[in-house]
């Protein structure tokens, strides 16, 4: 604060003010204040008094910014949900509310046994040649039956001297010819389709089911040079478009011919249910179950698998809020799951619903880093 003294009481003589003419002279009070403002000391004191409150406010703001509360608010950032373990594994942490929002569901992995398998490739066989052969066989059998009956009739008439010997010989030749046609058709059926098919007692019904595509006949061939010491027990058919699902097939017999391209050993299988809607000529793959000691592993649910960076992954439940992404190797399809021996073991708990959402959350966290 600046204290101004009354000029009347100031012992020092007042500073002389230049005289002005009457026209430009100031009132006495204004002249006094003008003389005061003209002093440098007054100006400096006035500026100091104006700057003092601003400095006080600046210091106050600075002190508040250095307070613990301000420091906490300044440094507080959302904590990342993605962490890395000591071995480099990726762990996603989610609270119960977030898990419920994502709709996560879990399942315990059961154990599984898998017999030794060999992978082969083949095709769905066209039943039309088999249908044609069966028709030829039926016609030959009918003709043979008729000629045999005619021969017996002529024999009876010849014994009664009511038929010539020439007619009897002609009937015998016809009967022999028709019987040879039956045998020829059976041989073509046997050589082309094997004894397991040609010798079926229900061959007409079997061919009818193949013709309507209710069932399908498949030939699977192993690669050339693949050693086979025993016949397969069964097979699981896979379409080339989707090898994640398998269609069970019954082993019938070794294939009666060799595929000109594969040049390996072939086998015939019958799929009793054509749930894949396979058509003749469709290319398929197959896992041939072979005799031998079964392998132990885990039956991983199919919905638990996510694909990332060209590999297969699952999210293991490490705790109530922690989920670890782990790579797995899918050895073979098992119905609605995969047979695995690495990455997951029986009794592990995995995420079966929401695994893709966990991967998205992980990638979002990595992008934030």
C-alpha positions as CSV (number, residue, x, y, z in Angstrom):
1,X,0.0,0.0,0.0
2,X,1.2,3.5,-0.8
3,X,0.6,6.4,1.7
4,X,0.3,9.8,0.1
5,X,1.1,12.8,2.3
6,X,-0.8,16.0,2.2
7,X,1.2,18.7,0.4
8,X,0.0,21.2,2.9
9,X,1.7,19.4,5.7
10,X,4.9,18.4,3.8
11,X,7.7,20.5,5.2
12,X,9.6,20.2,1.9
13,X,8.6,22.8,-0.7
14,X,6.4,21.4,-3.5
15,X,7.9,20.8,-6.8
16,X,7.4,23.6,-9.2
17,X,4.9,22.9,-11.9
18,X,5.4,24.7,-15.2
19,X,3.0,27.5,-15.6
20,X,0.4,27.1,-18.2
21,X,-1.6,29.7,-19.9
22,X,-5.1,30.2,-18.7
23,X,-6.6,28.3,-21.7
24,X,-4.6,25.0,-21.1
25,X,-4.3,25.1,-17.3
26,X,-5.6,22.2,-15.2
27,X,-7.8,22.3,-12.1
28,X,-5.7,22.4,-8.9
29,X,-6.6,18.8,-7.7
30,X,-5.8,17.3,-11.1
31,X,-2.5,19.2,-11.2
32,X,-1.6,17.7,-7.9
33,X,-2.3,14.1,-8.9
34,X,-0.5,14.6,-12.2
35,X,2.5,15.7,-10.3
36,X,2.4,12.6,-8.1
37,X,2.0,10.2,-11.0
38,X,4.9,11.8,-12.7
39,X,7.2,10.5,-10.0
40,X,9.1,7.2,-10.9
41,X,8.8,5.9,-7.3
42,X,5.1,6.1,-7.4
43,X,4.9,4.2,-10.8
44,X,7.1,1.4,-9.5
45,X,5.1,1.0,-6.3
46,X,1.8,0.9,-8.3
47,X,3.1,-1.8,-10.6
48,X,4.3,-3.8,-7.7
49,X,1.0,-3.6,-5.9
50,X,-0.8,-4.8,-9.1
51,X,1.7,-7.7,-9.7
52,X,1.6,-9.0,-6.1
53,X,-1.9,-10.7,-6.2
54,X,-1.1,-12.3,-9.6
55,X,2.2,-13.8,-8.2
56,X,0.4,-15.0,-5.2
57,X,-2.2,-16.8,-7.4
58,X,0.6,-18.3,-9.5
59,X,2.4,-19.6,-6.5
60,X,-0.8,-21.1,-5.1
61,X,-1.5,-22.9,-8.4
62,X,2.1,-24.2,-8.5
63,X,1.8,-25.5,-4.9
64,X,-1.5,-27.2,-5.7
65,X,0.0,-28.8,-8.8
66,X,2.7,-30.3,-6.6
67,X,0.3,-31.7,-4.1
68,X,0.0,-35.5,-3.8
69,X,-3.6,-35.4,-5.1
70,X,-2.6,-33.6,-8.2
71,X,0.3,-35.8,-8.8
72,X,-1.9,-38.9,-8.5
73,X,-4.5,-37.4,-10.9
74,X,-1.8,-36.5,-13.3
75,X,0.0,-39.9,-13.4
76,X,-3.2,-42.0,-13.1
77,X,-3.6,-44.0,-16.4
78,X,-5.8,-47.0,-17.1
79,X,-4.0,-50.2,-16.1
80,X,-3.4,-52.6,-19.0
81,X,-5.3,-55.9,-19.0
82,X,-2.5,-57.7,-20.9
83,X,0.6,-58.9,-19.0
84,X,3.5,-61.2,-19.8
85,X,4.7,-63.9,-17.4
86,X,8.2,-64.9,-16.6
87,X,8.4,-67.4,-19.5
88,X,7.0,-64.9,-22.0
89,X,3.4,-66.2,-21.9
90,X,0.6,-63.8,-22.5
91,X,-2.0,-63.3,-19.7
92,X,-5.2,-61.4,-20.0
93,X,-6.7,-60.2,-16.7
94,X,-10.5,-59.5,-16.5
95,X,-12.7,-58.9,-13.5
96,X,-16.0,-60.7,-13.0
97,X,-18.1,-57.9,-14.4
98,X,-16.1,-57.8,-17.7
99,X,-16.2,-61.5,-18.0
100,X,-20.0,-61.5,-17.6
101,X,-20.3,-58.7,-20.2
102,X,-18.2,-60.7,-22.7
103,X,-20.3,-63.8,-21.9
104,X,-17.3,-66.0,-21.2
105,X,-17.9,-69.7,-20.7
106,X,-15.5,-72.4,-19.6
107,X,-15.1,-76.2,-20.0
108,X,-12.8,-78.8,-18.5
109,X,-10.9,-80.8,-21.1
110,X,-11.5,-84.5,-20.9
111,X,-9.0,-87.2,-21.7
112,X,-9.0,-89.1,-25.0
113,X,-7.5,-92.2,-26.6
114,X,-6.5,-92.4,-30.2
115,X,-5.4,-95.5,-32.2
116,X,-2.6,-95.2,-34.6
117,X,-3.7,-93.6,-37.8
118,X,-2.4,-93.1,-41.4
119,X,-3.6,-90.4,-43.7
120,X,-4.8,-91.2,-47.1
121,X,-6.5,-89.5,-50.0
122,X,-9.1,-90.7,-52.4
123,X,-12.5,-90.1,-53.9
124,X,-16.1,-91.1,-53.7
125,X,-16.7,-93.9,-56.2
126,X,-19.4,-93.7,-58.8
127,X,-21.9,-96.5,-58.3
128,X,-23.2,-96.4,-61.9
129,X,-20.8,-99.2,-63.1
130,X,-21.8,-101.3,-60.2
131,X,-25.5,-100.7,-61.0
132,X,-24.9,-101.7,-64.6
133,X,-23.1,-104.9,-63.6
134,X,-25.9,-105.8,-61.2
135,X,-28.5,-105.3,-64.0
136,X,-26.4,-107.4,-66.3
137,X,-26.1,-110.1,-63.7
138,X,-29.9,-110.1,-63.1
139,X,-30.6,-110.3,-66.8
140,X,-28.1,-113.2,-67.2
141,X,-29.5,-115.1,-64.3
142,X,-33.0,-114.7,-65.7
143,X,-31.9,-115.9,-69.1
144,X,-30.0,-118.8,-67.6
145,X,-33.0,-119.8,-65.5
146,X,-35.3,-119.7,-68.5
147,X,-32.9,-121.8,-70.7
148,X,-32.4,-124.3,-67.9
149,X,-36.1,-124.7,-67.5
150,X,-36.5,-125.1,-71.3
151,X,-33.7,-127.7,-71.3
152,X,-35.5,-129.7,-68.6
153,X,-38.8,-129.6,-70.5
154,X,-37.2,-130.8,-73.7
155,X,-35.4,-133.6,-71.8
156,X,-38.8,-134.8,-70.6
157,X,-40.3,-134.6,-74.1
158,X,-37.3,-136.4,-75.6
159,X,-37.7,-139.2,-73.1
160,X,-41.3,-139.6,-74.3
161,X,-40.1,-139.4,-78.0
162,X,-42.0,-136.1,-78.3
163,X,-38.9,-133.9,-79.0
164,X,-36.2,-134.3,-81.5
165,X,-32.6,-134.8,-80.5
166,X,-31.7,-131.7,-82.4
167,X,-34.0,-129.5,-80.3
168,X,-32.6,-131.0,-77.2
169,X,-29.0,-130.2,-78.2
170,X,-30.0,-126.6,-79.1
171,X,-31.6,-126.2,-75.7
172,X,-28.5,-127.6,-74.0
173,X,-26.3,-125.1,-75.9
174,X,-28.6,-122.2,-75.0
175,X,-28.6,-123.2,-71.3
176,X,-24.8,-123.5,-71.3
177,X,-24.4,-120.1,-73.0
178,X,-26.7,-118.4,-70.5
179,X,-25.0,-119.9,-67.6
180,X,-21.6,-118.7,-68.9
181,X,-23.0,-115.2,-69.1
182,X,-23.9,-115.4,-65.5
183,X,-20.4,-116.5,-64.5
184,X,-18.8,-113.9,-66.7
185,X,-20.9,-111.1,-65.1
186,X,-20.0,-112.4,-61.6
187,X,-16.3,-112.4,-62.5
188,X,-16.5,-108.8,-63.8
189,X,-18.2,-107.9,-60.6
190,X,-15.6,-109.6,-58.5
191,X,-12.6,-108.2,-60.3
192,X,-14.0,-104.7,-60.4
193,X,-15.4,-104.4,-56.9
194,X,-13.9,-107.2,-54.8
195,X,-15.4,-110.1,-52.9
196,X,-16.8,-108.0,-50.0
197,X,-19.1,-106.2,-52.3
198,X,-19.8,-108.8,-55.0
199,X,-20.5,-111.5,-52.4
200,X,-23.0,-109.5,-50.3
201,X,-26.3,-111.2,-49.7
202,X,-28.1,-107.9,-49.8
203,X,-26.3,-106.7,-53.0
204,X,-29.5,-105.3,-54.6
205,X,-30.4,-103.2,-51.5
206,X,-26.8,-102.2,-51.1
207,X,-26.5,-100.9,-54.7
208,X,-29.9,-99.1,-54.3
209,X,-28.6,-97.2,-51.3
210,X,-25.5,-96.2,-53.2
211,X,-27.5,-95.1,-56.2
212,X,-29.7,-92.8,-54.0
213,X,-26.6,-91.5,-52.2
214,X,-28.0,-92.6,-48.9
215,X,-24.6,-94.3,-48.4
216,X,-21.3,-93.6,-50.2
217,X,-18.5,-95.9,-51.2
218,X,-15.0,-94.4,-50.8
219,X,-11.6,-95.6,-51.9
220,X,-8.7,-94.2,-49.9
221,X,-5.1,-94.6,-51.2
222,X,-2.0,-94.3,-49.2
223,X,1.1,-92.5,-50.6
224,X,3.4,-94.6,-52.7
225,X,6.0,-96.3,-50.5
226,X,3.9,-96.1,-47.3
227,X,4.5,-99.3,-45.4
228,X,1.3,-101.1,-44.3
229,X,1.7,-104.2,-42.1
230,X,-2.0,-104.7,-41.3
231,X,-5.4,-103.9,-42.6
232,X,-7.1,-100.8,-41.3
233,X,-9.9,-101.1,-38.7
234,X,-12.0,-98.2,-39.9
235,X,-11.6,-94.6,-41.2
236,X,-12.7,-91.1,-40.6
237,X,-13.4,-89.2,-43.8
238,X,-12.5,-85.6,-44.2
239,X,-13.6,-83.2,-47.0
240,X,-10.9,-81.1,-48.5
241,X,-13.0,-78.0,-47.9
242,X,-13.2,-78.7,-44.1
243,X,-10.9,-81.1,-42.4
244,X,-12.1,-80.1,-39.0
245,X,-15.1,-82.6,-39.1
246,X,-14.9,-86.3,-39.8
247,X,-17.4,-88.8,-41.1
248,X,-17.0,-92.3,-39.8
249,X,-16.6,-95.1,-42.4
250,X,-16.6,-98.8,-42.2
251,X,-13.7,-100.8,-43.7
252,X,-14.8,-103.2,-46.4
253,X,-11.7,-104.6,-48.1
254,X,-8.5,-103.7,-49.9
255,X,-9.2,-101.9,-53.2
256,X,-9.2,-104.3,-56.2
257,X,-7.2,-101.8,-58.3
258,X,-4.4,-99.2,-57.8
259,X,-5.0,-95.5,-58.4
260,X,-2.8,-94.4,-61.4
261,X,-1.8,-91.2,-59.7
262,X,-1.2,-92.3,-56.0
263,X,0.4,-95.6,-56.9
264,X,-0.1,-96.6,-53.3
265,X,-2.1,-99.3,-51.5
266,X,-5.8,-98.6,-51.6
267,X,-8.8,-99.6,-49.4
268,X,-12.5,-99.4,-49.7
269,X,-14.7,-97.9,-47.0
270,X,-18.5,-97.5,-46.7
271,X,-20.0,-94.4,-45.0
272,X,-23.4,-95.6,-43.8
273,X,-24.6,-92.0,-43.4
274,X,-23.9,-89.4,-46.1
275,X,-24.4,-86.5,-43.7
276,X,-21.7,-84.5,-45.7
277,X,-23.8,-84.9,-48.9
278,X,-20.9,-86.3,-50.8
279,X,-21.3,-86.9,-54.5
280,X,-19.5,-89.3,-56.8
281,X,-16.1,-88.1,-57.8
282,X,-15.7,-85.8,-54.8
283,X,-12.1,-85.7,-53.5
284,X,-11.8,-86.7,-49.8
285,X,-9.0,-87.3,-47.3
286,X,-9.2,-90.0,-44.7
287,X,-7.6,-91.0,-41.4
288,X,-7.2,-94.8,-41.5
289,X,-7.3,-96.3,-38.0
290,X,-4.7,-99.0,-37.7
291,X,-4.2,-101.7,-35.1
292,X,-1.8,-100.9,-32.3
293,X,-1.5,-99.3,-28.9
294,X,-3.7,-96.3,-28.5
295,X,-2.1,-92.9,-27.8
296,X,-3.2,-90.8,-24.8
297,X,-4.1,-87.2,-25.0
298,X,-6.9,-84.6,-24.5
299,X,-10.1,-84.1,-26.3
300,X,-10.0,-80.3,-26.8
301,X,-13.4,-78.7,-27.5
302,X,-13.6,-77.3,-31.0
303,X,-15.0,-73.9,-29.9
304,X,-12.0,-73.3,-27.6
305,X,-9.6,-73.0,-30.6
306,X,-8.8,-69.6,-32.1
307,X,-6.5,-69.0,-35.1
308,X,-3.7,-66.3,-34.9
309,X,-0.5,-65.8,-36.8
310,X,-0.9,-69.1,-38.6
311,X,-1.2,-71.2,-35.4
312,X,-3.9,-72.6,-33.2
313,X,-4.4,-71.2,-29.7
314,X,-6.5,-71.7,-26.6
315,X,-7.0,-69.6,-23.5
316,X,-6.4,-71.5,-20.3
317,X,-8.1,-70.4,-17.1
318,X,-5.2,-69.7,-14.7
319,X,-7.3,-68.1,-11.9
320,X,-10.7,-66.5,-11.5
321,X,-9.5,-63.4,-13.4
322,X,-6.5,-64.6,-15.4
323,X,-6.5,-66.2,-18.8
324,X,-3.3,-67.4,-20.5
325,X,-3.1,-67.8,-24.3
326,X,-1.3,-71.0,-25.2
327,X,-0.4,-72.6,-28.5
328,X,-1.8,-76.1,-29.2
329,X,-1.1,-78.7,-32.0
330,X,-4.2,-80.3,-33.4
331,X,-3.3,-83.9,-34.1
332,X,-6.6,-85.2,-35.4
333,X,-10.4,-84.3,-35.3
334,X,-12.5,-86.1,-32.7
335,X,-16.2,-85.6,-33.4
336,X,-16.8,-82.1,-31.9
337,X,-13.2,-81.7,-30.7
338,X,-9.5,-82.2,-31.5
339,X,-7.1,-84.8,-30.2
340,X,-4.1,-82.9,-28.8
341,X,-1.0,-84.0,-26.9
342,X,0.8,-80.7,-26.6
343,X,-0.3,-77.4,-25.0
344,X,-3.3,-78.8,-23.1
345,X,-3.7,-81.7,-20.9
346,X,-6.7,-83.5,-19.4
347,X,-8.5,-81.6,-16.6
348,X,-7.3,-78.2,-17.8
349,X,-9.9,-75.5,-17.9
350,X,-10.3,-73.6,-21.2
351,X,-12.5,-70.8,-22.5
352,X,-15.1,-72.3,-24.9
353,X,-17.2,-69.2,-25.5
354,X,-15.6,-65.8,-25.9
355,X,-12.1,-67.0,-26.8
356,X,-12.1,-64.7,-29.9
357,X,-13.2,-61.8,-27.7
358,X,-10.2,-62.4,-25.4
359,X,-7.9,-62.4,-28.4
360,X,-9.3,-59.1,-29.5
361,X,-8.8,-57.7,-26.0
362,X,-5.2,-58.9,-26.0
363,X,-4.5,-57.3,-29.4
364,X,-6.1,-54.1,-28.3
365,X,-3.9,-54.0,-25.2
366,X,-0.8,-54.6,-27.3
367,X,-1.8,-51.8,-29.7
368,X,-2.2,-49.5,-26.7
369,X,1.3,-50.4,-25.5
